[in-house]
Amino acid sequence: MRNKLGNTLVVLALMAGSFGVGMGVQPLQVAAQTRSFSTFLQVYDLVKSEFLESKVEESKLEYGAIRGLLDSLDDPYTRFMEPKSFKSMQEERHGAFGGIGIQIGMREKHLAVISPMEDTPAYKSGLRAGDHILEVDGKVTKDMAIEEAVTLIRGPKGSKVVLTIGRDGVKEAFKVSIVRDQIVTKAVKTKDLQGNIGYIRLTSFMSESADTEMRKALEKYKNSKGIILDLRSNPGGLLPNAVNIGSMFIKSGPVVQIVDREGNREKLNASGRPLIPVSKPLVVLVDGGSASASEILAGALQDTKRAKLVGTKTFGKGLVQTVHALEGGAGVAITTNKYLTAGGNDINKKGIVPDVVVEFPQPAKTDKPVAPEDMPTLDEMMDQGKDVQLEKAKEILGQMMTKK
């Protein structure tokens, strides 16, 4: 486009990338010539003609301008992805990528861990939901785009990345050295619990196979007396997965409500074909790492009184992004809707408060973080009976089964 229309109309490429396909060149060309973009074009020409370093990559200027445009929206979820970052995101959807196994996002304008994925280098290194990532291999993350951080953190299996972490309760920042591995996103894990209880841990909604894996798990436990669904540290993922999986538990009515920019509401209803009887006792575990699609599912199960929620308040991400592929392999995610829970509750930046709040015992404040080898995994706590949230869920499920 730039070759055809000239360098002074680079804004056309930026506008097409930012607002998506379908607007056409002519309206954008007119917009570029209005007063609102004349200052941008003037600065662009001045940089090209006067900046000391004459060989500035045009892609660098283009990408920087796009990021500046999106940053002005003050929405951490509307973001531009360079080709490498966009490819990584697509690989994650298909279930395998090289990295450390971590979901990151913005929390109070700081780059933070939403959740480490189980059985991954990040999980084994002791990273926790809520940790602030201050540096990646010495590069300060202040004002760094999420996708830039993702690109820096991911890499080939066997390579190393060093994160500088700030953690609540730890006085000083500390470094964590992590060896990357091939991350395979298995969405569902199951475990047979005493008393004919089925335990299902859903770790992500990102994988395109998540609903298929959940179907298999529910088929496994169709004759159980009750089910515990664990959504802790599940950062969410694809909206269709949340609706499909919600339909496996709910007989009718909305799983989620979607609100567009004009305030119009659309209810995404359950399919009407639940995979297990709606009378089967169900308890759901949530925590501060349960975000986005996890909150859609948890909110639907709570609002319809299909399940009891146990744990701590969820993350509070009630926004939906639409992802667009751009020319040259880049991509952009734009916040296009907000969602309300099945009952119409807006949980963005608020989270969902479970029916029964159960906190893990807080360690005493210290100058140094607990070493990874001294931090038991969730599976180890479960086996040792030290997972206080799970133990409470089992107690509540037992009461529900008795009443039944």
Order of alpha helices (4+ residues) and beta strands (2+ residues): alpha-alpha-alpha-alpha-alpha-beta-alpha-beta-beta-beta-alpha-beta-beta-alpha-beta-beta-beta-beta-beta-alpha-beta-alpha-beta-beta-beta-alpha-beta-beta-beta-beta-alpha-alpha
